[in-house]
Amino acid sequence: TFSEEVFTGLGSADIVRIEGPRGDFVLNETSTRPLIFIACGGGFAPIKSLIEHAMALDVAETLQLYWMADGKTGHYLNNLCRSWADALDNFRYIPETAEGDLTQGAAIRDVLERVLPAQAELAAHDVYVAGHGTFADEAEYLLRDRGLPPSQLAVNRLPA
């Protein structure tokens, strides 16, 4: 309906006002710290946007993407992520497929424990996490438990 109105109903002098997305899950453009992105399933969509923004600005020394998926949905843009890793010296892509159900705390902790950097290394990064509520909560807990300052962590909790 919207497209039809745009192409058939609007004239060349008509004014259209658009309001873009809002929120607080945005890239900290003033930081020079290396970036870590952690996505679970569909949480890759907002993470992808942040990665593309970071690459366009060339703000970070390094970018690391950890993408967790289950055996059903998988890594639906795996080739894109691999192409970033192939083309950019400062980009590292680590896809992880969970053995268990990524809606359960134990399976989430298991996969995060395998991929998260050591505590000393982690504090030197800005970390962005996106995934469903349980995943985001577990990731935030583990990151904070490992000493990541709250000011260096951004979490996007997707609806279940």
Biotite code that builds the C-alpha atoms (Angstrom):
import biotite.structure as struc

atoms = struc.array([
    struc.Atom([0.000, 0.000, 0.000], chain_id="A", res_id=1, res_name="THR", atom_name="CA", element="C"),
    struc.Atom([2.792, 2.419, 0.883], chain_id="A", res_id=2, res_name="PHE", atom_name="CA", element="C"),
    struc.Atom([4.727, 1.755, -2.324], chain_id="A", res_id=3, res_name="SER", atom_name="CA", element="C"),
    struc.Atom([1.617, 2.224, -4.421], chain_id="A", res_id=4, res_name="GLU", atom_name="CA", element="C"),
    struc.Atom([0.939, 5.573, -2.742], chain_id="A", res_id=5, res_name="GLU", atom_name="CA", element="C"),
    struc.Atom([4.525, 6.709, -3.298], chain_id="A", res_id=6, res_name="VAL", atom_name="CA", element="C"),
    struc.Atom([4.583, 5.807, -6.991], chain_id="A", res_id=7, res_name="PHE", atom_name="CA", element="C"),
    struc.Atom([1.042, 6.762, -7.967], chain_id="A", res_id=8, res_name="THR", atom_name="CA", element="C"),
    struc.Atom([-0.217, 9.210, -5.372], chain_id="A", res_id=9, res_name="GLY", atom_name="CA", element="C"),
    struc.Atom([2.696, 11.556, -4.677], chain_id="A", res_id=10, res_name="LEU", atom_name="CA", element="C"),
    struc.Atom([3.516, 14.451, -6.924], chain_id="A", res_id=11, res_name="GLY", atom_name="CA", element="C"),
    struc.Atom([6.969, 15.867, -7.608], chain_id="A", res_id=12, res_name="SER", atom_name="CA", element="C"),
    struc.Atom([6.443, 18.770, -5.187], chain_id="A", res_id=13, res_name="ALA", atom_name="CA", element="C"),
    struc.Atom([4.895, 16.734, -2.351], chain_id="A", res_id=14, res_name="ASP", atom_name="CA", element="C"),
    struc.Atom([6.768, 16.733, 0.946], chain_id="A", res_id=15, res_name="ILE", atom_name="CA", element="C"),
    struc.Atom([7.506, 13.418, 2.627], chain_id="A", res_id=16, res_name="VAL", atom_name="CA", element="C"),
    struc.Atom([8.873, 13.344, 6.173], chain_id="A", res_id=17, res_name="ARG", atom_name="CA", element="C"),
    struc.Atom([10.587, 10.179, 7.323], chain_id="A", res_id=18, res_name="ILE", atom_name="CA", element="C"),
    struc.Atom([11.677, 9.357, 10.831], chain_id="A", res_id=19, res_name="GLU", atom_name="CA", element="C"),
    struc.Atom([14.524, 6.869, 11.018], chain_id="A", res_id=20, res_name="GLY", atom_name="CA", element="C"),
    struc.Atom([15.185, 4.183, 13.565], chain_id="A", res_id=21, res_name="PRO", atom_name="CA", element="C"),
    struc.Atom([15.987, 5.236, 17.098], chain_id="A", res_id=22, res_name="ARG", atom_name="CA", element="C"),
    struc.Atom([17.646, 3.518, 19.975], chain_id="A", res_id=23, res_name="GLY", atom_name="CA", element="C"),
    struc.Atom([20.797, 3.209, 21.995], chain_id="A", res_id=24, res_name="ASP", atom_name="CA", element="C"),
    struc.Atom([22.366, 0.221, 20.232], chain_id="A", res_id=25, res_name="PHE", atom_name="CA", element="C"),
    struc.Atom([24.747, 2.357, 18.206], chain_id="A", res_id=26, res_name="VAL", atom_name="CA", element="C"),
    struc.Atom([28.447, 2.353, 17.511], chain_id="A", res_id=27, res_name="LEU", atom_name="CA", element="C"),
    struc.Atom([30.558, 4.496, 19.827], chain_id="A", res_id=28, res_name="ASN", atom_name="CA", element="C"),
    struc.Atom([32.297, 6.498, 17.114], chain_id="A", res_id=29, res_name="GLU", atom_name="CA", element="C"),
    struc.Atom([34.619, 8.275, 19.547], chain_id="A", res_id=30, res_name="THR", atom_name="CA", element="C"),
    struc.Atom([36.216, 5.108, 20.908], chain_id="A", res_id=31, res_name="SER", atom_name="CA", element="C"),
    struc.Atom([39.506, 3.884, 19.487], chain_id="A", res_id=32, res_name="THR", atom_name="CA", element="C"),
    struc.Atom([39.359, 0.522, 21.269], chain_id="A", res_id=33, res_name="ARG", atom_name="CA", element="C"),
    struc.Atom([39.216, -2.708, 19.238], chain_id="A", res_id=34, res_name="PRO", atom_name="CA", element="C"),
    struc.Atom([35.670, -3.976, 18.680], chain_id="A", res_id=35, res_name="LEU", atom_name="CA", element="C"),
    struc.Atom([34.096, -7.315, 19.531], chain_id="A", res_id=36, res_name="ILE", atom_name="CA", element="C"),
    struc.Atom([30.671, -8.186, 18.127], chain_id="A", res_id=37, res_name="PHE", atom_name="CA", element="C"),
    struc.Atom([28.704, -11.121, 19.539], chain_id="A", res_id=38, res_name="ILE", atom_name="CA", element="C"),
    struc.Atom([25.536, -12.187, 17.741], chain_id="A", res_id=39, res_name="ALA", atom_name="CA", element="C"),
    struc.Atom([23.115, -15.021, 18.310], chain_id="A", res_id=40, res_name="CYS", atom_name="CA", element="C"),
    struc.Atom([20.799, -16.086, 15.501], chain_id="A", res_id=41, res_name="GLY", atom_name="CA", element="C"),
    struc.Atom([18.775, -13.129, 14.246], chain_id="A", res_id=42, res_name="GLY", atom_name="CA", element="C"),
    struc.Atom([20.876, -10.831, 16.428], chain_id="A", res_id=43, res_name="GLY", atom_name="CA", element="C"),
    struc.Atom([23.239, -10.795, 13.479], chain_id="A", res_id=44, res_name="PHE", atom_name="CA", element="C"),
    struc.Atom([21.054, -8.177, 11.723], chain_id="A", res_id=45, res_name="ALA", atom_name="CA", element="C"),
    struc.Atom([21.757, -5.297, 14.148], chain_id="A", res_id=46, res_name="PRO", atom_name="CA", element="C"),
    struc.Atom([25.376, -6.455, 14.539], chain_id="A", res_id=47, res_name="ILE", atom_name="CA", element="C"),
    struc.Atom([25.828, -6.458, 10.746], chain_id="A", res_id=48, res_name="LYS", atom_name="CA", element="C"),
    struc.Atom([24.693, -2.850, 10.671], chain_id="A", res_id=49, res_name="SER", atom_name="CA", element="C"),
    struc.Atom([27.239, -1.858, 13.332], chain_id="A", res_id=50, res_name="LEU", atom_name="CA", element="C"),
    struc.Atom([30.046, -3.739, 11.585], chain_id="A", res_id=51, res_name="ILE", atom_name="CA", element="C"),
    struc.Atom([29.319, -2.068, 8.254], chain_id="A", res_id=52, res_name="GLU", atom_name="CA", element="C"),
    struc.Atom([29.235, 1.320, 9.991], chain_id="A", res_id=53, res_name="HIS", atom_name="CA", element="C"),
    struc.Atom([32.563, 0.628, 11.737], chain_id="A", res_id=54, res_name="ALA", atom_name="CA", element="C"),
    struc.Atom([34.142, -0.487, 8.456], chain_id="A", res_id=55, res_name="MET", atom_name="CA", element="C"),
    struc.Atom([32.887, 2.630, 6.651], chain_id="A", res_id=56, res_name="ALA", atom_name="CA", element="C"),
    struc.Atom([34.321, 4.912, 9.346], chain_id="A", res_id=57, res_name="LEU", atom_name="CA", element="C"),
    struc.Atom([37.521, 2.866, 9.744], chain_id="A", res_id=58, res_name="ASP", atom_name="CA", element="C"),
    struc.Atom([37.417, 3.652, 13.477], chain_id="A", res_id=59, res_name="VAL", atom_name="CA", element="C"),
    struc.Atom([38.768, 0.465, 15.035], chain_id="A", res_id=60, res_name="ALA", atom_name="CA", element="C"),
    struc.Atom([42.139, -1.190, 14.899], chain_id="A", res_id=61, res_name="GLU", atom_name="CA", element="C"),
    struc.Atom([40.512, -4.620, 14.878], chain_id="A", res_id=62, res_name="THR", atom_name="CA", element="C"),
    struc.Atom([37.011, -6.054, 14.560], chain_id="A", res_id=63, res_name="LEU", atom_name="CA", element="C"),
    struc.Atom([36.038, -9.515, 15.764], chain_id="A", res_id=64, res_name="GLN", atom_name="CA", element="C"),
    struc.Atom([32.695, -11.160, 15.078], chain_id="A", res_id=65, res_name="LEU", atom_name="CA", element="C"),
    struc.Atom([31.489, -14.139, 17.098], chain_id="A", res_id=66, res_name="TYR", atom_name="CA", element="C"),
    struc.Atom([28.234, -15.435, 15.611], chain_id="A", res_id=67, res_name="TRP", atom_name="CA", element="C"),
    struc.Atom([26.406, -18.190, 17.470], chain_id="A", res_id=68, res_name="MET", atom_name="CA", element="C"),
    struc.Atom([23.725, -20.190, 15.694], chain_id="A", res_id=69, res_name="ALA", atom_name="CA", element="C"),
    struc.Atom([21.875, -23.421, 16.159], chain_id="A", res_id=70, res_name="ASP", atom_name="CA", element="C"),
    struc.Atom([21.826, -26.286, 13.686], chain_id="A", res_id=71, res_name="GLY", atom_name="CA", element="C"),
    struc.Atom([18.438, -25.241, 12.237], chain_id="A", res_id=72, res_name="LYS", atom_name="CA", element="C"),
    struc.Atom([18.968, -21.618, 11.203], chain_id="A", res_id=73, res_name="THR", atom_name="CA", element="C"),
    struc.Atom([22.730, -21.661, 10.852], chain_id="A", res_id=74, res_name="GLY", atom_name="CA", element="C"),
    struc.Atom([24.803, -18.693, 9.744], chain_id="A", res_id=75, res_name="HIS", atom_name="CA", element="C"),
    struc.Atom([22.581, -17.378, 6.961], chain_id="A", res_id=76, res_name="TYR", atom_name="CA", element="C"),
    struc.Atom([25.135, -14.775, 5.751], chain_id="A", res_id=77, res_name="LEU", atom_name="CA", element="C"),
    struc.Atom([28.215, -16.883, 6.320], chain_id="A", res_id=78, res_name="ASN", atom_name="CA", element="C"),
    struc.Atom([29.685, -16.049, 2.898], chain_id="A", res_id=79, res_name="ASN", atom_name="CA", element="C"),
    struc.Atom([29.399, -12.319, 3.578], chain_id="A", res_id=80, res_name="LEU", atom_name="CA", element="C"),
    struc.Atom([31.242, -12.645, 6.890], chain_id="A", res_id=81, res_name="CYS", atom_name="CA", element="C"),
    struc.Atom([33.933, -14.823, 5.318], chain_id="A", res_id=82, res_name="ARG", atom_name="CA", element="C"),
    struc.Atom([34.368, -12.251, 2.530], chain_id="A", res_id=83, res_name="SER", atom_name="CA", element="C"),
    struc.Atom([34.937, -9.536, 5.144], chain_id="A", res_id=84, res_name="TRP", atom_name="CA", element="C"),
    struc.Atom([37.564, -11.705, 6.817], chain_id="A", res_id=85, res_name="ALA", atom_name="CA", element="C"),
    struc.Atom([39.239, -12.422, 3.461], chain_id="A", res_id=86, res_name="ASP", atom_name="CA", element="C"),
    struc.Atom([39.248, -8.785, 2.359], chain_id="A", res_id=87, res_name="ALA", atom_name="CA", element="C"),
    struc.Atom([40.197, -7.060, 5.606], chain_id="A", res_id=88, res_name="LEU", atom_name="CA", element="C"),
    struc.Atom([43.385, -7.746, 7.543], chain_id="A", res_id=89, res_name="ASP", atom_name="CA", element="C"),
    struc.Atom([41.845, -6.388, 10.741], chain_id="A", res_id=90, res_name="ASN", atom_name="CA", element="C"),
    struc.Atom([38.611, -8.440, 10.660], chain_id="A", res_id=91, res_name="PHE", atom_name="CA", element="C"),
    struc.Atom([38.255, -11.833, 12.342], chain_id="A", res_id=92, res_name="ARG", atom_name="CA", element="C"),
    struc.Atom([35.137, -14.003, 11.958], chain_id="A", res_id=93, res_name="TYR", atom_name="CA", element="C"),
    struc.Atom([34.382, -16.882, 14.311], chain_id="A", res_id=94, res_name="ILE", atom_name="CA", element="C"),
    struc.Atom([31.149, -18.767, 13.542], chain_id="A", res_id=95, res_name="PRO", atom_name="CA", element="C"),
    struc.Atom([29.962, -21.117, 16.280], chain_id="A", res_id=96, res_name="GLU", atom_name="CA", element="C"),
    struc.Atom([27.244, -23.718, 16.041], chain_id="A", res_id=97, res_name="THR", atom_name="CA", element="C"),
    struc.Atom([25.789, -24.643, 19.407], chain_id="A", res_id=98, res_name="ALA", atom_name="CA", element="C"),
    struc.Atom([25.475, -28.266, 20.426], chain_id="A", res_id=99, res_name="GLU", atom_name="CA", element="C"),
    struc.Atom([22.443, -27.519, 22.585], chain_id="A", res_id=100, res_name="GLY", atom_name="CA", element="C"),
    struc.Atom([19.408, -25.286, 22.528], chain_id="A", res_id=101, res_name="ASP", atom_name="CA", element="C"),
    struc.Atom([20.450, -21.622, 22.371], chain_id="A", res_id=102, res_name="LEU", atom_name="CA", element="C"),
    struc.Atom([17.396, -20.652, 24.374], chain_id="A", res_id=103, res_name="THR", atom_name="CA", element="C"),
    struc.Atom([18.745, -22.521, 27.409], chain_id="A", res_id=104, res_name="GLN", atom_name="CA", element="C"),
    struc.Atom([21.251, -20.931, 29.776], chain_id="A", res_id=105, res_name="GLY", atom_name="CA", element="C"),
    struc.Atom([23.627, -23.917, 29.924], chain_id="A", res_id=106, res_name="ALA", atom_name="CA", element="C"),
    struc.Atom([24.018, -24.162, 26.139], chain_id="A", res_id=107, res_name="ALA", atom_name="CA", element="C"),
    struc.Atom([24.513, -20.408, 25.867], chain_id="A", res_id=108, res_name="ILE", atom_name="CA", element="C"),
    struc.Atom([27.160, -20.362, 28.603], chain_id="A", res_id=109, res_name="ARG", atom_name="CA", element="C"),
    struc.Atom([28.921, -23.297, 26.946], chain_id="A", res_id=110, res_name="ASP", atom_name="CA", element="C"),
    struc.Atom([29.242, -21.613, 23.571], chain_id="A", res_id=111, res_name="VAL", atom_name="CA", element="C"),
    struc.Atom([30.186, -18.230, 25.064], chain_id="A", res_id=112, res_name="LEU", atom_name="CA", element="C"),
    struc.Atom([32.845, -19.773, 27.304], chain_id="A", res_id=113, res_name="GLU", atom_name="CA", element="C"),
    struc.Atom([34.443, -21.338, 24.209], chain_id="A", res_id=114, res_name="ARG", atom_name="CA", element="C"),
    struc.Atom([34.736, -18.070, 22.308], chain_id="A", res_id=115, res_name="VAL", atom_name="CA", element="C"),
    struc.Atom([35.056, -15.163, 24.718], chain_id="A", res_id=116, res_name="LEU", atom_name="CA", element="C"),
    struc.Atom([38.547, -13.709, 25.058], chain_id="A", res_id=117, res_name="PRO", atom_name="CA", element="C"),
    struc.Atom([40.458, -13.906, 28.309], chain_id="A", res_id=118, res_name="ALA", atom_name="CA", element="C"),
    struc.Atom([39.651, -11.366, 31.004], chain_id="A", res_id=119, res_name="GLN", atom_name="CA", element="C"),
    struc.Atom([42.827, -9.297, 30.554], chain_id="A", res_id=120, res_name="ALA", atom_name="CA", element="C"),
    struc.Atom([42.249, -8.969, 26.813], chain_id="A", res_id=121, res_name="GLU", atom_name="CA", element="C"),
    struc.Atom([38.528, -8.277, 27.122], chain_id="A", res_id=122, res_name="LEU", atom_name="CA", element="C"),
    struc.Atom([38.833, -5.064, 29.139], chain_id="A", res_id=123, res_name="ALA", atom_name="CA", element="C"),
    struc.Atom([40.678, -3.384, 26.273], chain_id="A", res_id=124, res_name="ALA", atom_name="CA", element="C"),
    struc.Atom([37.687, -3.740, 23.903], chain_id="A", res_id=125, res_name="HIS", atom_name="CA", element="C"),
    struc.Atom([34.268, -2.318, 23.227], chain_id="A", res_id=126, res_name="ASP", atom_name="CA", element="C"),
    struc.Atom([31.758, -5.168, 23.021], chain_id="A", res_id=127, res_name="VAL", atom_name="CA", element="C"),
    struc.Atom([28.404, -5.246, 21.231], chain_id="A", res_id=128, res_name="TYR", atom_name="CA", element="C"),
    struc.Atom([25.976, -8.108, 21.901], chain_id="A", res_id=129, res_name="VAL", atom_name="CA", element="C"),
    struc.Atom([22.709, -8.832, 20.084], chain_id="A", res_id=130, res_name="ALA", atom_name="CA", element="C"),
    struc.Atom([20.395, -11.786, 20.512], chain_id="A", res_id=131, res_name="GLY", atom_name="CA", element="C"),
    struc.Atom([17.228, -12.960, 22.212], chain_id="A", res_id=132, res_name="HIS", atom_name="CA", element="C"),
    struc.Atom([16.730, -12.050, 25.859], chain_id="A", res_id=133, res_name="GLY", atom_name="CA", element="C"),
    struc.Atom([18.194, -15.180, 27.471], chain_id="A", res_id=134, res_name="THR", atom_name="CA", element="C"),
    struc.Atom([21.269, -15.089, 25.255], chain_id="A", res_id=135, res_name="PHE", atom_name="CA", element="C"),
    struc.Atom([21.791, -11.356, 25.810], chain_id="A", res_id=136, res_name="ALA", atom_name="CA", element="C"),
    struc.Atom([21.405, -11.759, 29.576], chain_id="A", res_id=137, res_name="ASP", atom_name="CA", element="C"),
    struc.Atom([23.903, -14.646, 29.739], chain_id="A", res_id=138, res_name="GLU", atom_name="CA", element="C"),
    struc.Atom([26.409, -12.800, 27.543], chain_id="A", res_id=139, res_name="ALA", atom_name="CA", element="C"),
    struc.Atom([26.120, -9.625, 29.590], chain_id="A", res_id=140, res_name="GLU", atom_name="CA", element="C"),
    struc.Atom([26.592, -11.554, 32.840], chain_id="A", res_id=141, res_name="TYR", atom_name="CA", element="C"),
    struc.Atom([29.691, -13.392, 31.574], chain_id="A", res_id=142, res_name="LEU", atom_name="CA", element="C"),
    struc.Atom([31.245, -10.250, 30.106], chain_id="A", res_id=143, res_name="LEU", atom_name="CA", element="C"),
    struc.Atom([30.668, -8.215, 33.265], chain_id="A", res_id=144, res_name="ARG", atom_name="CA", element="C"),
    struc.Atom([31.907, -11.135, 35.383], chain_id="A", res_id=145, res_name="ASP", atom_name="CA", element="C"),
    struc.Atom([35.127, -11.100, 33.348], chain_id="A", res_id=146, res_name="ARG", atom_name="CA", element="C"),
    struc.Atom([35.681, -7.443, 34.158], chain_id="A", res_id=147, res_name="GLY", atom_name="CA", element="C"),
    struc.Atom([34.332, -5.649, 31.097], chain_id="A", res_id=148, res_name="LEU", atom_name="CA", element="C"),
    struc.Atom([33.390, -2.120, 32.204], chain_id="A", res_id=149, res_name="PRO", atom_name="CA", element="C"),
    struc.Atom([29.680, -1.355, 31.675], chain_id="A", res_id=150, res_name="PRO", atom_name="CA", element="C"),
    struc.Atom([30.588, 1.724, 29.608], chain_id="A", res_id=151, res_name="SER", atom_name="CA", element="C"),
    struc.Atom([32.269, -0.564, 27.049], chain_id="A", res_id=152, res_name="GLN", atom_name="CA", element="C"),
    struc.Atom([29.282, -2.880, 26.629], chain_id="A", res_id=153, res_name="LEU", atom_name="CA", element="C"),
    struc.Atom([26.179, -2.383, 24.480], chain_id="A", res_id=154, res_name="ALA", atom_name="CA", element="C"),
    struc.Atom([23.454, -5.032, 24.513], chain_id="A", res_id=155, res_name="VAL", atom_name="CA", element="C"),
    struc.Atom([20.477, -5.383, 22.164], chain_id="A", res_id=156, res_name="ASN", atom_name="CA", element="C"),
    struc.Atom([17.848, -7.780, 23.520], chain_id="A", res_id=157, res_name="ARG", atom_name="CA", element="C"),
    struc.Atom([15.642, -9.085, 20.736], chain_id="A", res_id=158, res_name="LEU", atom_name="CA", element="C"),
    struc.Atom([12.133, -10.394, 21.400], chain_id="A", res_id=159, res_name="PRO", atom_name="CA", element="C"),
    struc.Atom([11.941, -14.177, 21.709], chain_id="A", res_id=160, res_name="ALA", atom_name="CA", element="C"),
])
